[in-house]
Amino acid sequence: MPSNFKVDEQGLKRALRQAGKHVAQDAQREFDRLARQSKGRPVAAVKPTVKRMWERLGLGRLAEPQLTEYATELAAGRTINVTTR
């Protein structure tokens, strides 16, 4: 027998936005740390670190072009700014 229940759609949307903000904050902290640690290192050495961080945060698969872009910026000592939509 199917059960009937109502979903508070607005509450669900708020919860998802809040969760997204927390993930973005965690990612920002990690990118800031990597920027300090990766400055001056070869891009090839930074890429595995970025990939592990991305996976550890549960952000799914990171495409190679984006991985290379992030590693290049971090190796140059530049920060990555994480935002939510």
HELIX and SHEET records of a PDB file:
HELIX    1   1 GLU A    9  SER A   38  1                                  30    
HELIX    2   2 VAL A   43  ARG A   56  1                                  14    
HELIX    3   3 GLU A   64  ALA A   75  1                                  12    
END                                                                             
